[in-house]
Amino acid sequence: MACHFRLVMNANTEQAGSTLDTVKLVVVVGLLVAGVYGFYSFADQALWIRLVGLLVVVGVAVFVALQTAVGRTVWHFATEARAEVRKVVWPTRQETLQTLLIITVAVLLTALFLDPGWLHLLGNLLYLWVFGIKVEQELGWFGTLLVFLAGGALANLIVALRLPGLDTPIIGASGAISAVIGAYLGLFPRRHIGLFLPLGLYLQFARVPALFVIGSWFTLQLLYTAFGPINATVAWWTHLAGFALGLCFAFLYRGLAHVRL
């Protein structure tokens, strides 16, 4: 009988506490609404007076909210969260810079293998087949890969810095292919390239100096950069930047080769 009485008393106490918490929360909401309403209603008063009044009302509302079970739970959760945040080991400045550098390099390299279309991709592969084989024979697979990746990534980066107002991503391997073309010209300036030239109704095979072929291609890139449509500006700038980088790589390689000799 006594046990049953205690259970009834506990239930009544919990119900009364729950009702009292509800009343307190209603008071909290009323205080916040009154504070905001008063802040805008007394617009003719000085701003600092209204701010002080609003802060006082908010402080009282927080104090009342902390007297409820819900408020105490939220406060306990916030205290534990703050303690957990203090346990977090934040990266040092050096680690942050290293991570940023890794992400930047990864983005630049990934962009080389994203192409805007099949025709553009096939054109890049054709240029790579014509000029890349000879470059690989001279530099080896690692040197050619270095020219392709470094030239393409730096070309895209240069264009991004040159045109900071772009709202579209810079993707494609045009800069990398142009770097290979530039390296070819720097390594073999006197070599001839076999071409099929249209002569009337027939195609005539001829060996044309690489300087003339690549020089004509470079001239077209300059013309398109200067007078081409604005939506294609990025592609032409990438070609020019990649070509210049490829030339620099080739001259550097030839210079180091002479030093070894």
C-alpha positions in Angstrom: 0.0 0.0 0.0 2.8 2.4 1.0 4.7 1.5 -2.3 1.7 2.3 -4.3 1.3 5.6 -2.5 4.9 6.5 -3.3 4.5 5.6 -7.0 1.4 7.9 -7.2 3.3 10.7 -5.5 6.2 10.4 -7.9 3.9 10.4 -10.9 2.1 13.5 -9.6 5.5 15.2 -8.9 6.8 14.5 -12.4 3.5 15.7 -13.9 3.7 18.9 -11.9 7.3 19.4 -12.9 6.5 18.9 -16.5 3.6 21.4 -16.3 5.8 23.9 -14.5 8.5 23.5 -17.2 5.9 24.2 -19.9 4.8 27.4 -18.2 8.5 28.5 -17.9 9.1 27.8 -21.6 6.0 29.8 -22.5 7.4 32.7 -20.4 10.7 32.4 -22.2 9.0 32.6 -25.6 6.9 35.6 -24.4 10.0 37.4 -23.1 11.8 37.0 -26.5 8.8 38.1 -28.5 8.3 41.1 -26.2 12.0 42.0 -26.4 12.0 41.9 -30.2 8.8 43.8 -30.4 10.0 46.5 -28.0 13.3 46.8 -29.9 11.4 47.8 -33.1 8.5 49.6 -31.4 10.8 52.1 -29.6 12.6 53.1 -32.8 12.7 56.7 -31.7 15.0 55.8 -28.8 18.8 55.6 -29.1 20.1 52.4 -30.6 22.3 51.6 -27.6 19.4 51.9 -25.2 17.3 49.5 -27.3 20.2 47.0 -27.5 20.8 47.1 -23.8 17.1 46.5 -23.2 17.0 43.6 -25.7 20.1 42.0 -24.1 18.6 42.3 -20.6 15.4 40.6 -21.8 17.3 37.8 -23.6 19.4 37.3 -20.4 16.3 36.9 -18.3 14.8 34.5 -20.9 18.0 32.4 -20.9 18.0 32.3 -17.1 14.4 31.1 -17.0 15.0 28.5 -19.7 17.9 27.0 -17.7 15.5 26.4 -14.8 13.6 23.8 -17.0 14.7 20.2 -17.7 15.0 21.0 -21.4 17.2 24.0 -20.7 19.5 22.0 -18.3 19.8 19.3 -21.0 20.8 21.8 -23.7 23.3 23.5 -21.3 24.8 20.1 -20.4 25.1 19.2 -24.1 26.8 22.5 -24.9 29.3 22.1 -22.0 30.2 18.6 -23.1 30.5 19.8 -26.8 32.9 22.5 -25.8 35.0 20.1 -23.8 35.1 17.7 -26.9 36.1 20.6 -29.1 39.1 21.3 -26.9 40.2 17.8 -27.3 40.4 18.1 -31.1 43.9 18.3 -32.4 43.8 21.0 -35.1 46.3 20.9 -37.9 49.3 23.2 -37.8 50.0 25.9 -40.3 52.5 23.7 -42.1 50.0 20.8 -42.3 47.3 23.1 -43.6 49.6 24.5 -46.3 50.7 21.0 -47.3 47.1 19.8 -47.5 46.2 22.8 -49.6 49.1 22.2 -52.0 48.2 18.5 -52.4 44.5 19.4 -53.2 45.6 22.1 -55.7 47.9 19.7 -57.5 45.3 17.0 -57.6 42.7 19.4 -59.0 45.1 20.7 -61.7 46.1 17.1 -62.8 42.5 15.8 -62.7 41.4 18.7 -65.0 43.8 17.4 -67.7 41.8 14.2 -68.1 38.4 15.9 -68.3 37.5 16.8 -71.9 34.6 19.0 -73.2 33.8 16.7 -76.2 34.8 13.7 -78.3 36.0 15.8 -81.3 38.3 17.8 -79.0 39.6 14.7 -77.4 40.3 13.0 -80.8 42.1 16.1 -82.0 44.3 16.1 -78.9 45.1 12.4 -79.4 46.1 13.1 -83.1 48.5 15.9 -82.1 49.9 13.7 -79.3 50.5 10.9 -81.8 52.2 13.1 -84.4 54.5 15.0 -82.0 54.6 12.8 -78.8 56.4 9.8 -80.3 59.5 11.7 -81.2 59.5 13.6 -77.9 59.3 10.3 -76.1 62.2 8.9 -78.1 64.3 11.8 -77.0 63.1 12.3 -73.4 61.9 8.9 -72.5 58.5 8.0 -71.1 59.1 9.8 -67.8 60.3 13.0 -69.4 57.4 13.1 -71.8 55.0 12.4 -69.0 56.6 15.2 -67.0 56.2 17.6 -69.9 52.6 16.6 -70.4 51.5 16.8 -66.8 53.6 19.8 -65.7 53.0 21.8 -68.9 49.3 21.1 -68.9 48.7 21.8 -65.2 50.8 25.0 -65.3 49.1 26.2 -68.5 45.7 25.8 -66.9 46.9 27.6 -63.7 48.3 30.5 -65.8 45.0 30.9 -67.6 43.1 30.8 -64.3 45.3 33.6 -63.0 45.2 35.5 -66.3 41.4 35.4 -66.4 40.2 35.5 -62.7 36.7 36.5 -63.7 35.8 33.1 -65.3 32.7 31.4 -64.0 33.4 28.1 -65.8 35.9 25.5 -64.9 39.1 25.2 -67.0 39.4 21.6 -68.1 41.0 19.6 -71.0 44.5 18.6 -72.1 45.0 21.4 -74.6 47.7 23.0 -72.6 49.4 19.6 -72.1 49.3 18.8 -75.9 50.6 22.3 -76.6 53.5 21.7 -74.2 54.4 18.6 -76.1 54.3 20.5 -79.4 56.5 23.2 -77.9 58.9 20.6 -76.6 59.0 19.0 -80.1 60.0 22.3 -81.7 62.6 23.0 -79.0 64.2 19.6 -79.4 63.9 19.2 -83.2 63.8 22.7 -84.8 65.3 21.4 -88.1 63.2 18.3 -88.5 60.6 17.8 -91.3 57.1 16.6 -90.8 55.3 14.4 -93.4 52.0 15.9 -94.5 49.4 15.1 -97.1 48.8 18.4 -98.9 45.7 19.0 -101.1 46.7 19.7 -104.7 43.6 20.1 -106.8 41.7 16.8 -106.6 44.6 14.8 -105.2 46.5 14.6 -102.0 50.3 15.0 -102.4 52.6 13.7 -99.6 55.4 16.2 -98.7 57.9 16.7 -96.0 57.5 20.2 -94.5 59.9 21.8 -92.0 58.6 21.5 -88.5 59.3 25.1 -87.9 56.9 26.1 -90.7 54.2 23.7 -89.5 54.3 24.6 -85.9 54.9 28.2 -86.6 51.7 28.3 -88.7 49.8 26.6 -85.9 51.2 29.1 -83.3 50.2 32.0 -85.5 46.6 30.7 -85.7 46.6 30.5 -81.9 47.7 34.1 -81.6 45.0 35.2 -84.1 42.3 33.3 -82.3 43.4 34.7 -79.0 43.3 38.3 -80.3 40.3 38.2 -82.5 38.4 34.9 -81.7 35.1 34.7 -79.9 35.1 35.6 -76.3 33.8 32.1 -75.2 36.8 30.4 -76.7 39.4 32.7 -75.2 40.3 30.3 -72.5 41.3 27.5 -75.0 43.5 29.8 -77.0 45.3 31.2 -73.9 45.9 27.6 -72.7 47.5 26.7 -76.1 49.9 29.6 -75.9 50.8 29.1 -72.3 51.4 25.3 -72.8 53.4 25.9 -76.0 55.7 28.4 -74.2 56.2 26.0 -71.3 57.1 23.1 -73.6 59.7 25.3 -75.3 61.2 26.2 -71.9 61.3 22.5 -70.9 63.1 21.6 -74.2 65.6 24.4 -73.9 66.3 23.4 -70.3 66.8 19.7 -71.3 69.2 20.7 -74.1 71.1 23.0 -71.8 71.5 20.3 -69.2 72.6 17.8 -71.9 75.3 20.2 -73.0 76.5 20.7 -69.4 76.8 16.9 -69.0 78.9 16.8 -72.2 
